[in-house]
Amino acid sequence: MYGAIKGDLVKQLQEIRDNGLYKDERVISSPQGAVITVTDGKQVLNFCANNYLGLANHPRVVEAAHQTLDRWGYGLSSVRFICGTLKIHKELERKVSEFLGMDDTLLYAACFDANGGVFEPFMNQESAIITDALNHASLIDGIRLAKAQRFIYQHADMHDLEAKLKEAASARYRLVVTDGVFSMDGDVAKLNDICALSEKYDALVLVDDSHATGFIGKTGRGTPEHCGVMGRIDLITTTFGKALGGAMGGCVSGRREMIEFLRQKSRPYLFSNTLAPAVVGATSAVLDMLSETTHLRDKLEKNTQYFREKMTAAGFDIKPGVHPIVPIMLYEEKLAHTMADELLKEGIYVIGFSYPVVPKGLARIRVQISAAHDAEHLDKSISAFTRVGKKLQILN
Ligand SMILES: *Cc1c(COP(=O)(O)O)cnc(C)c1O
């Protein structure tokens, strides 16, 4: 009987609108890329996709998806352990393990599922999970599903992490959990310190490298490579839905027995359908491409440096860092949204982020650079930012 709840939902939806928190979905009428077409037919430069390596519509990736579709069909209509495992699933698991330098890998329909299924099997009442306050929503949810004690340390605060490790000393197992890169600031986790502390206090380490796999580190292996701690991380979760082609899918990669155990126990793996062949084939092709040459991540790095330098020189207040997530700090909520609107009029698609996604008074525009951007795209964006910045009196 759809009655009382309807009225309540209408009221709550209005509250969301009144608070300026209602999320409209922008409809795009072209494939994903550096240049996209928005509904009114206007072409804009896209600076807000997670398409870091520009692979979302790379011809070789699309071709691999076509070929896999033709060879292996559309769907599997089964979970992996009944009749859903193809040769190509095993191949992809091997390639991901090799790429990340881990023993073994388990595929999931999304990294959200990987994070939903990675804690509960290992971490019972006797265990402790020690987690960064700014970790991704899917890690938070996954940790909630486990019966372990939970310790939240202040974001990137190594003194607090150490304090929490001490508090958790009596637990049978300790697991430190962190995003490799945090999506609002683009800051990299201090994996060096995290590993050292975890070794000192006998803890395991899990890194969610969704915003890093494929492009952070000299050969794109992610934050463990960037920080020089490959081999010291026990579990990596990551997505195929960002740099690695951007369709969907995710995985947990890690120590042999841990992955073997997850294959027996992890609920989103056991009770959800097999990753579609076309996605498997295309992701596999992406890993081949990234293993052959670092050309794309090198271009992304160069683009990022260029954009960060020019925007800083123009007078913008940018959170320093190396990541293609470039937060342009505006502080005032309204200003961030006005600026994004003005930039769209100039043909630059970016998003303003404000409370509650970021703390009050720390509103910003989050620019995301891609290897798909050419010098001309970056220059257009920088000059549009500068024009709008002057108009809104952010710049002198
Ligand atoms: C995007 C993201 C996810 C979710 O990945 P999906 O594969 O889209 O479910 C999980 N963790 C982090 C840190 C992310 O940035």
The ligand as an SDF file (V2000), in Angstrom:
LIG
                    3D

 15 15  0  0  0  0  0  0  0  0999 V2000
   35.2330    4.7310   -7.7400 C   0  0  0  0  0  0  0  0  0  0  0  0
   35.6720    4.0690   -6.4960 C   0  0  0  0  0  0  0  0  0  0  0  0
   35.1090    2.8580   -6.0680 C   0  0  0  0  0  0  0  0  0  0  0  0
   33.9460    2.2280   -6.7830 C   0  0  0  0  0  0  0  0  0  0  0  0
   34.3730    1.5730   -7.9330 O   0  0  0  0  0  0  0  0  0  0  0  0
   33.2720    0.9030   -8.8990 P   0  0  0  0  0  0  0  0  0  0  0  0
   34.0390   -0.1100   -9.6550 O   0  0  0  0  0  0  0  0  0  0  0  0
   32.7280    2.0080   -9.7220 O   0  0  0  0  0  0  0  0  0  0  0  0
   32.2410    0.3000   -8.0120 O   0  0  0  0  0  0  0  0  0  0  0  0
   35.6150    2.2690   -4.9370 C   0  0  0  0  0  0  0  0  0  0  0  0
   36.6190    2.8380   -4.2400 N   0  0  0  0  0  0  0  0  0  0  0  0
   37.1780    4.0010   -4.5980 C   0  0  0  0  0  0  0  0  0  0  0  0
   38.2910    4.5940   -3.8010 C   0  0  0  0  0  0  0  0  0  0  0  0
   36.7130    4.6640   -5.7370 C   0  0  0  0  0  0  0  0  0  0  0  0
   37.2500    5.8310   -6.0820 O   0  0  0  0  0  0  0  0  0  0  0  0
  1  2  1  0
  2  3  1  0
  2 14  2  0
  3  4  1  0
  3 10  2  0
  4  5  1  0
  5  6  1  0
  6  7  2  0
  6  8  1  0
  6  9  1  0
 10 11  1  0
 11 12  2  0
 12 13  1  0
 12 14  1  0
 14 15  1  0
M  END
$$$$
